[in-house]
Amino acid sequence: QLQLVESGGGLVQPGGSLRLSCAAPGFTLDYYMIVWFRQAPGKEREGVSCISNSDGSVYYVESVKGRFTISRDNAKNTVYLQMNSLKPEDTAVYYCAVVEVPPVKALCVSSRVVYWGKGTLVTVSS
């Protein structure tokens, strides 16, 4: 059973940065399309960014475009989410997930999730 492990969350001031990591001990993550989701208090979970398993192409929702960067390090078998210029509204539990590859890249944030991580909390507050 593939297990996803997120790390890197914490408390940061508005305008600050954090880098989240997603690892899968014993599995090769570059075989899979990975999506970062988040769930803010009282809100539904939303997908924010995806990275392809085939060509490394990426996708971002509008609310994080230009501030967040998703990437892979295949040597470390890890997917990252670099988050810059953080805002209080970015406060959420962030999850990485393996998803089914959609027919259109932009649909990746709503693709069926095959495996979930347990999440890491990001709090943006002064």
Secondary structure, DSSP 8 states (H G I E B T S, - for coil): ---BEEE--EEE-TT--EEEEEE-TTS-GGGSEEEEEEE-TTS--EEEEEE-SSS--EEE-TTTTTTEEEEEETTTTEEEEEE-S--GGG-EEEEEEEE---SSGGGGGGS-EEEEB--EEEEE--
